[in-house]
Amino acid sequence: MMRQSIQALFLLTVVFTTTLAAETISQHEPSLFDPYREPARPLAINSGWTARAQRAASTAPFTSLEAGQKPSSPAQLDPLGPVSPSNPQRFTQSFPSPIRQEDSGRIHSRWSPNRAHDQRLNAVQNDARFYHQENHWATAVAVSGWDLQLRGLVMTKDNSASQSLVSNPSGSQLTTRDADLDTAGGFEASLSKQLANDKRVELVYWGLFTTGDSAELHEPTGGFESELDINGLSYGAGGTSLTDAVDAAQDIGLARDFQYHNLEMNWGGSTRSDQIELDYFAGFRFFKASEDLSLSMDEQQLASQGDNHLFGFQLGSLLHWQPSQQLEWHVGVKAGVFANAITLQTQFRSADGFVYAGDQSSPLNVDSSQTKDDVAMLGQIDLGFLYRCSDRCRITAGYRMVAVTGLALPANQLAQPLQNFTTGPQLQSNESILLHGAYMGLEYDF
C-alpha cells in the first residue's frame, strides 16, 4: 500500500511539473508580430486587431529593383525558389483581409496552417539573406584594397598668344603659332585607397611630353625685316647692328618645346543613392608648365626658357551614374587658386659672344634671369565612361580639358623691346592656355 502511494505521488508530481513548464515557456517565448501567424491563432472578436489586419492588407504593391540597384530592405529580395502558391513572393500584391465571417457568425482564417508556415519561412530566409549582404558589403568597403589606374593621354594646346617675329619681302610672316603645340602624348597613373566610412585617399600624376615643333622662312636674297623691337642692339667686335644681321640673313628658323607635369594628392568621401554616386574631395596640387623658344638666324640665336611652378589647394567632385551593371558614366570637376613661382631665362648670342646694348667699351649683354611670384588659377573637367570587365578590372575612356591662367611664357615676353633684357625685363604673367584631349586606360583593384 505504501509503495502504491509513493508511485501515485510521483506520477502526480511529473504531470504537474510538465504542465507548469509548458505554461512558463509559452509565457516567455518571443512575441514578435507576425501578420501571417496571428490569423491562424484562435481569434476573438477584437476591433483593434481587425483594424491592424486591414491596414496591413492595404499595403501598396512592391516594384522590382532596377539593374544595379541595391536593396534597402528584406522585402525587396527575390524569393529563393520559384513563385508558387506554396512559396509566394513577399508583398508582390496587396493581401486580402485574413478574416472572413460565415453566415453563422463564426470567424475563420483564410490562411491554411501550411501556407502560413511557408510565408513565415520565406520571410525568415529573406531577412537572413538581406542582413548577410549588408554585412558583407560593409565589410568589403572597410577592407577594400588599392585601386590602380593607368591611362594614355593625347592632348593639344589652344588659346596661346601669337607674336610676329620676322617677315620677308613678299609679306609672309613667321609667328610663334607657326611652331605651336599640335598634339602631345603622355600618360596618367593614379593610386587610390577606399577607407572606412566612405572615405577615400588618392595620389595622381599625369604628364605631357613633346619632341617640339619648328617652322622656317627661307629667302635666298635676304631682305628679312624684324617684327620685334631690336633697336639699339649690336653684336661682334665691330659693333654691327642687329638690324643689319636680320636683313642679311637667308634662313630664319623658330623652334619651340613644351612640357606639362601634374601631381596631386586628394582626400574626400562619397555619398550614394540607387544608381548615382557623388565623390567629393579636397587636396594639394602641383602643376608645372614649361616652354623653350629658340629663334635662329645665320649666326645669331635668341633662346628663352620659362618655367611656371603652380602649387596650392583645390576642391573637386566626381559624379558617377550607373545605368547598368557593367556601364558607368562619370563627369568630374576640379578647381583651385594657386601660387605661381616663375623663372625666365633669356639669352641672345652670336658667334662672337652676346648681343649687347650700348657701346663695346661697356656693353650690356642680353643675358637675363628673372624670377617672380604671382597668382594663377587652374580648372579641370573630365567627361567619360567606364566598362566593368570583371569585379576587379575596368576599361575607361573620356575627354579632358585643363585651363590655366596667370602664366609667364617666353612667347608673350617678346612684345617688349629686347633691349629691356639687358637690365632686367618686366615679366608678363597674364598668359592663358587650354589643354584638351582624349584619355583611355585600365583600372584594376588589388
C-alpha positions as CSV (number, residue, x, y, z in Angstrom):
1,M,0.0,0.0,0.0
2,M,2.8,2.4,0.9
3,R,4.6,1.6,-2.4
4,Q,1.5,2.3,-4.5
5,S,1.0,5.7,-2.7
6,I,4.6,6.7,-3.5
7,Q,4.2,5.8,-7.2
8,A,0.9,7.7,-7.4
9,L,2.5,10.8,-5.7
10,F,5.5,10.6,-8.2
11,L,3.1,10.5,-11.2
12,L,1.1,13.5,-10.0
13,T,4.4,15.4,-9.5
14,V,5.6,14.7,-13.0
15,V,2.2,15.7,-14.6
16,F,2.1,19.0,-12.6
17,T,5.8,19.9,-13.4
18,T,5.3,19.3,-17.1
19,T,2.1,21.5,-17.2
20,L,3.9,24.3,-15.3
21,A,7.0,24.2,-17.6
22,A,4.8,24.3,-20.8
23,E,2.9,27.3,-19.4
24,T,6.2,29.1,-18.5
25,I,7.7,28.6,-21.9
26,S,4.5,29.8,-23.6
27,Q,4.5,33.0,-21.5
28,H,8.2,33.8,-22.0
29,E,8.7,33.0,-25.7
30,P,9.3,36.0,-28.0
31,S,6.1,37.7,-29.0
32,L,7.2,39.3,-32.3
33,F,4.4,40.5,-34.5
34,D,3.8,38.1,-37.4
35,P,1.0,39.1,-39.8
36,Y,0.9,35.5,-41.2
37,R,0.8,33.6,-38.0
38,E,-1.7,35.6,-36.0
39,P,-4.7,34.8,-38.2
40,A,-4.2,31.1,-37.6
41,R,-4.4,31.5,-33.9
42,P,-7.8,31.3,-32.1
43,L,-9.4,34.6,-32.7
44,A,-11.7,36.6,-30.6
45,I,-13.8,39.4,-31.9
46,N,-11.5,42.3,-31.3
47,S,-11.9,45.5,-33.3
48,G,-8.4,46.7,-32.6
49,W,-6.8,43.6,-34.1
50,T,-9.1,43.6,-37.1
51,A,-8.1,47.2,-37.9
52,R,-4.5,46.3,-37.8
53,A,-5.0,43.4,-40.2
54,Q,-7.0,45.6,-42.6
55,R,-4.2,48.2,-42.6
56,A,-1.6,45.5,-43.4
57,A,-3.9,44.3,-46.3
58,S,-3.9,47.7,-47.9
59,T,-0.1,47.8,-48.4
60,A,0.9,49.2,-51.9
61,P,2.4,46.7,-54.4
62,F,6.1,46.4,-54.4
63,T,8.1,47.5,-57.5
64,S,11.0,45.3,-58.5
65,L,14.6,46.6,-58.3
66,E,16.2,48.2,-61.3
67,A,19.6,46.9,-62.7
68,G,22.4,47.7,-60.3
69,Q,20.1,48.9,-57.5
70,K,20.9,47.9,-54.0
71,P,18.0,46.5,-51.8
72,S,17.1,48.7,-48.9
73,S,15.0,46.1,-47.0
74,P,14.5,42.4,-46.9
75,A,11.2,42.8,-48.7
76,Q,13.0,43.8,-51.9
77,L,14.8,40.5,-52.3
78,D,13.6,37.9,-54.8
79,P,12.4,34.6,-53.4
80,L,14.9,31.7,-53.3
81,G,12.7,29.3,-55.2
82,P,10.1,29.6,-58.0
83,V,7.0,31.6,-57.1
84,S,4.2,29.2,-56.4
85,P,1.1,29.1,-54.2
86,S,3.2,27.4,-51.5
87,N,6.1,29.8,-51.9
88,P,4.8,33.3,-53.0
89,Q,6.9,36.4,-53.4
90,R,6.6,38.8,-50.5
91,F,4.5,41.8,-51.0
92,T,4.1,41.4,-54.7
93,Q,0.4,42.3,-54.3
94,S,-1.8,43.5,-51.5
95,F,-3.2,40.7,-49.3
96,P,-7.0,40.4,-48.7
97,S,-8.2,40.5,-45.1
98,P,-7.2,37.3,-43.4
99,I,-10.6,37.2,-41.6
100,R,-13.8,36.0,-43.1
101,Q,-17.2,35.7,-41.4
102,E,-19.6,32.9,-42.3
103,D,-23.4,33.2,-42.3
104,S,-23.4,31.5,-38.9
105,G,-21.5,34.5,-37.5
106,R,-18.3,32.4,-36.7
107,I,-15.0,33.9,-37.6
108,H,-12.4,31.9,-39.6
109,S,-9.0,32.4,-41.0
110,R,-8.5,32.5,-44.8
111,W,-4.9,31.1,-44.5
112,S,-4.2,27.4,-44.0
113,P,-1.6,26.4,-41.5
114,N,0.7,25.1,-44.2
115,R,0.6,28.3,-46.2
116,A,1.2,30.4,-43.1
117,H,4.3,28.3,-42.4
118,D,5.6,28.9,-45.9
119,Q,5.1,32.6,-45.6
120,R,7.0,32.7,-42.3
121,L,9.8,30.6,-43.6
122,N,10.2,32.8,-46.7
123,A,10.3,35.9,-44.5
124,V,13.0,34.5,-42.3
125,Q,15.1,33.4,-45.3
126,N,14.8,36.9,-46.9
127,D,15.8,38.5,-43.6
128,A,18.9,36.3,-43.3
129,R,19.9,37.0,-46.9
130,F,19.4,40.7,-46.6
131,Y,21.5,41.2,-43.5
132,H,24.2,38.9,-44.7
133,Q,24.5,41.0,-47.8
134,E,24.5,44.2,-45.8
135,N,27.3,42.9,-43.5
136,H,29.3,41.6,-46.5
137,W,29.0,45.0,-48.3
138,A,30.0,47.0,-45.2
139,T,33.0,44.7,-44.6
140,A,34.1,44.9,-48.2
141,V,34.1,48.7,-48.1
142,A,36.0,48.8,-44.8
143,V,38.8,46.4,-46.1
144,S,38.8,47.4,-49.7
145,G,42.3,47.2,-51.4
146,W,44.1,49.6,-53.6
147,D,42.8,50.8,-56.9
148,L,45.4,51.4,-59.7
149,Q,44.6,53.4,-62.8
150,L,46.8,53.7,-65.9
151,R,45.8,55.9,-68.8
152,G,47.3,57.1,-72.0
153,L,46.8,60.8,-73.0
154,V,46.7,62.6,-76.3
155,M,46.1,66.3,-75.9
156,T,46.7,69.6,-77.7
157,K,47.0,73.3,-76.7
158,D,44.8,76.2,-77.6
159,N,44.4,79.9,-76.7
160,S,48.1,80.7,-76.9
161,A,49.2,84.2,-77.8
162,S,50.6,84.9,-81.3
163,Q,53.7,87.1,-81.7
164,S,55.0,88.1,-85.1
165,L,58.8,87.6,-85.4
166,V,60.0,88.4,-88.9
167,S,58.6,89.0,-92.4
168,N,60.1,88.5,-95.9
169,P,59.9,90.9,-98.8
170,S,56.8,89.0,-100.2
171,G,54.9,89.7,-97.0
172,S,55.0,86.3,-95.4
173,Q,55.4,86.3,-91.7
174,L,56.9,83.9,-89.2
175,T,54.9,83.9,-85.9
176,T,55.1,82.0,-82.7
177,R,52.0,80.0,-83.6
178,D,53.8,78.5,-86.6
179,A,55.6,76.3,-84.1
180,D,52.8,75.8,-81.6
181,L,51.9,72.6,-79.9
182,D,49.8,70.4,-82.3
183,T,49.4,67.2,-80.3
184,A,51.3,65.8,-77.3
185,G,51.3,62.3,-75.9
186,G,51.6,61.4,-72.3
187,F,50.3,59.1,-69.5
188,E,48.5,59.2,-66.2
189,A,48.9,57.0,-63.2
190,S,46.8,57.2,-60.0
191,L,46.7,55.1,-56.9
192,S,43.7,55.3,-54.5
193,K,42.6,53.6,-51.4
194,Q,39.0,53.1,-50.1
195,L,38.8,53.8,-46.4
196,A,36.1,53.2,-43.8
197,N,33.0,55.4,-43.6
198,D,33.1,56.0,-47.4
199,K,36.3,58.0,-47.2
200,R,39.0,57.8,-49.9
201,V,42.6,59.0,-50.5
202,E,44.3,59.1,-53.9
203,L,47.6,60.1,-55.5
204,V,47.6,61.2,-59.1
205,Y,50.3,62.0,-61.7
206,W,50.0,62.9,-65.3
207,G,52.3,64.4,-67.8
208,L,52.6,65.5,-71.5
209,F,55.8,65.2,-73.4
210,T,56.7,66.5,-76.8
211,T,59.5,66.4,-79.3
212,G,58.9,70.1,-80.1
213,D,57.7,71.9,-83.2
214,S,59.5,74.1,-85.6
215,A,59.0,76.5,-88.6
216,E,61.3,78.2,-91.0
217,L,61.3,81.1,-93.6
218,H,63.9,80.9,-96.5
219,E,64.8,83.9,-98.6
220,P,67.9,83.3,-100.9
221,T,68.4,87.0,-101.5
222,G,67.8,88.1,-97.9
223,G,65.8,91.2,-97.1
224,F,64.1,90.0,-93.9
225,E,62.6,92.6,-91.6
226,S,62.3,92.1,-87.9
227,E,58.8,92.4,-86.3
228,L,60.5,92.5,-82.9
229,D,61.8,95.7,-81.3
230,I,65.6,95.2,-81.7
231,N,66.6,98.8,-81.8
232,G,69.8,99.7,-80.0
233,L,71.2,96.1,-80.1
234,S,74.6,95.2,-81.7
235,Y,76.9,92.2,-81.9
236,G,80.5,91.4,-82.6
237,A,83.8,93.2,-82.1
238,G,82.9,95.8,-84.7
239,G,79.5,96.6,-83.1
240,T,77.4,95.5,-86.1
241,S,73.8,96.5,-85.8
242,L,71.4,93.5,-85.2
243,T,69.0,95.1,-87.8
244,D,71.6,94.6,-90.5
245,A,72.1,91.0,-89.5
246,V,68.4,90.3,-89.8
247,D,68.3,91.9,-93.2
248,A,71.3,89.9,-94.5
249,A,70.0,86.5,-93.2
250,Q,68.8,83.9,-95.7
251,D,67.2,81.5,-93.3
252,I,65.3,82.3,-90.1
253,G,64.0,79.4,-88.0
254,L,61.8,79.0,-85.0
255,A,61.8,76.0,-82.6
256,R,59.6,75.6,-79.5
257,D,59.2,72.8,-77.0
258,F,56.6,72.2,-74.3
259,Q,56.2,70.1,-71.2
260,Y,53.5,69.8,-68.6
261,H,53.5,67.9,-65.4
262,N,50.8,67.4,-62.8
263,L,50.9,65.9,-59.3
264,E,48.1,65.9,-56.8
265,M,47.0,64.2,-53.5
266,N,43.3,64.3,-52.6
267,W,41.3,63.1,-49.7
268,G,37.5,63.0,-49.5
269,G,34.3,61.0,-49.2
270,S,31.3,59.9,-51.1
271,T,27.5,59.6,-50.9
272,R,25.3,57.4,-53.0
273,S,21.6,56.7,-53.8
274,D,20.4,54.0,-56.1
275,Q,22.3,54.3,-59.4
276,I,24.1,57.6,-58.6
277,E,27.2,58.2,-56.5
278,L,28.9,61.5,-55.8
279,D,32.6,61.7,-54.7
280,Y,33.8,65.0,-53.2
281,F,37.4,65.8,-52.2
282,A,40.0,68.4,-51.4
283,G,43.7,68.2,-51.8
284,F,47.1,69.6,-52.7
285,R,48.1,70.1,-56.4
286,F,51.3,70.9,-58.1
287,F,51.4,71.8,-61.8
288,K,54.4,72.7,-64.0
289,A,54.2,74.4,-67.4
290,S,57.5,74.8,-69.3
291,E,58.3,76.2,-72.6
292,D,61.6,76.6,-74.6
293,L,61.8,79.0,-77.5
294,S,64.6,79.4,-80.0
295,L,64.8,82.0,-82.8
296,S,67.9,81.5,-85.0
297,M,69.4,83.4,-87.9
298,D,72.6,82.8,-89.8
299,E,74.9,83.5,-86.9
300,Q,72.7,84.7,-84.1
301,Q,70.3,82.9,-81.8
302,L,67.7,84.1,-79.3
303,A,66.9,81.5,-76.7
304,S,64.4,81.8,-73.9
305,Q,63.2,79.3,-71.3
306,G,60.2,79.8,-68.9
307,D,59.0,77.6,-66.1
308,N,55.8,78.1,-64.1
309,H,55.5,76.1,-60.8
310,L,51.9,76.2,-59.5
311,F,51.2,74.8,-56.1
312,G,48.2,75.1,-53.8
313,F,44.9,73.6,-52.7
314,Q,42.0,72.5,-54.9
315,L,38.4,71.3,-54.5
316,G,36.6,68.9,-56.7
317,S,33.8,66.4,-57.2
318,L,33.2,63.3,-59.4
319,L,29.6,62.2,-60.3
320,H,29.0,58.6,-61.3
321,W,25.9,57.3,-63.0
322,Q,25.5,53.6,-63.4
323,P,22.6,52.8,-65.8
324,S,23.5,49.1,-65.9
325,Q,25.6,46.6,-64.1
326,Q,28.7,46.9,-66.4
327,L,28.4,50.5,-67.7
328,E,29.1,53.7,-65.8
329,W,29.3,57.3,-66.9
330,H,31.2,60.0,-65.0
331,V,31.8,63.7,-65.0
332,G,34.4,65.4,-62.8
333,V,35.3,69.0,-61.9
334,K,38.4,70.3,-60.2
335,A,39.4,73.9,-59.5
336,G,41.8,75.9,-57.3
337,V,43.7,79.1,-56.8
338,F,47.5,78.6,-56.8
339,A,50.7,80.4,-56.1
340,N,52.9,80.6,-59.2
341,A,56.7,80.6,-58.8
342,I,58.0,81.9,-62.2
343,T,61.5,81.7,-63.6
344,L,62.5,83.1,-67.0
345,Q,66.0,82.9,-68.6
346,T,66.7,84.8,-71.9
347,Q,70.0,85.0,-73.9
348,F,70.8,86.5,-77.3
349,R,74.1,85.2,-78.6
350,S,76.2,85.5,-81.8
351,A,79.3,83.7,-83.0
352,D,81.4,86.4,-81.2
353,G,79.5,86.4,-77.9
354,F,76.4,88.1,-76.6
355,V,74.2,90.6,-78.4
356,Y,74.5,93.7,-76.4
357,A,73.2,97.3,-75.9
358,G,75.4,100.4,-75.6
359,D,79.0,100.7,-76.9
360,Q,81.6,98.0,-76.9
361,S,83.6,99.5,-74.0
362,S,80.7,98.9,-71.5
363,P,78.3,96.5,-73.2
364,L,75.0,95.5,-71.6
365,N,74.5,91.9,-72.6
366,V,71.2,90.4,-73.5
367,D,71.5,87.8,-70.8
368,S,68.9,87.9,-68.0
369,S,67.5,85.5,-65.4
370,Q,64.3,86.7,-63.8
371,T,62.0,85.3,-61.1
372,K,58.5,86.3,-60.0
373,D,55.8,85.1,-57.6
374,D,52.3,85.6,-58.8
375,V,48.8,84.1,-58.5
376,A,47.3,81.6,-61.0
377,M,44.1,79.7,-61.4
378,L,43.6,76.2,-62.7
379,G,40.4,74.3,-63.6
380,Q,39.8,70.8,-65.0
381,I,36.8,69.0,-66.4
382,D,36.7,65.2,-67.2
383,L,33.8,63.5,-69.1
384,G,34.0,59.8,-69.7
385,F,32.7,56.3,-69.2
386,L,33.8,53.1,-67.5
387,Y,33.0,49.5,-68.5
388,R,33.4,46.7,-66.0
389,C,35.1,43.7,-67.5
390,S,35.1,41.8,-64.1
391,D,34.9,42.6,-60.4
392,R,38.5,43.8,-60.4
393,C,39.2,45.1,-64.0
394,R,37.6,48.1,-65.8
395,I,38.2,49.9,-69.1
396,T,37.8,53.7,-69.0
397,A,37.9,56.4,-71.7
398,G,36.9,60.0,-72.0
399,Y,37.7,63.6,-72.7
400,R,39.6,66.1,-70.6
401,M,40.0,69.9,-70.6
402,V,42.5,71.8,-68.4
403,A,42.5,75.6,-68.4
404,V,45.3,77.6,-66.7
405,T,45.6,81.4,-66.3
406,G,48.3,83.6,-64.9
407,L,51.3,82.0,-66.7
408,A,54.6,83.7,-67.9
409,L,55.8,82.0,-71.1
410,P,58.6,83.1,-73.4
411,A,56.3,83.8,-76.4
412,N,54.5,86.6,-74.6
413,Q,57.6,88.3,-73.3
414,L,58.8,89.3,-76.8
415,A,56.3,92.1,-77.2
416,Q,58.5,94.4,-75.2
417,P,61.8,95.9,-76.6
418,L,64.5,93.3,-76.4
419,Q,66.8,96.0,-75.0
420,N,64.9,95.5,-71.7
421,F,66.5,92.1,-71.3
422,T,69.9,93.8,-70.7
423,T,68.7,95.4,-67.5
424,G,66.0,93.0,-66.3
425,P,62.7,92.8,-68.2
426,Q,59.3,93.2,-66.6
427,L,57.8,89.7,-66.6
428,Q,54.4,89.4,-68.1
429,S,52.4,86.7,-66.3
430,N,49.0,87.1,-67.9
431,E,49.2,84.2,-70.4
432,S,46.4,81.6,-70.5
433,I,46.4,78.1,-72.1
434,L,43.8,75.4,-72.7
435,L,44.9,71.8,-72.8
436,H,42.3,69.3,-74.1
437,G,42.2,65.8,-75.5
438,A,41.3,62.2,-75.0
439,Y,42.3,59.6,-72.5
440,M,41.9,55.8,-72.4
441,G,43.2,53.2,-70.0
442,L,42.6,50.5,-67.4
443,E,41.6,50.4,-63.8
444,Y,42.4,47.4,-61.5
445,D,41.7,46.6,-57.9
446,F,44.2,44.6,-56.0
